């Protein structure tokens, strides 16, 4: 984030690989090794966020982007929560209905 007297600039990484959702739709399904690689990257990303006290709360293939090397990037932290925002917020139901845990 950069700021001047009159403007705020947010610099983001340009991710050219598209959404994981589109990759799945285009291919019909992913190989086991590719799926395992993406899942491992997702676990590492979520663990990193949790270590920093950030809880995404809307993980889904549409919010997982791929760079030009096929590396997974988590996006759309619009529903994320921080512990200091209050205990109640972390216990509210949110997310995309088709991806929310049934409990």
Buried (B, 14 or more C-beta within 10 A) or exposed (E): EEEEEEEEEEEEEEBEBEBBBBBBEEEEEBEEEEEEBBEEBBEEBBEEBEEEEBBBBBBBBBBBBBBEEEEBBBBBBEBBBEEEEEEEBEEEEEBEEEEEEEE
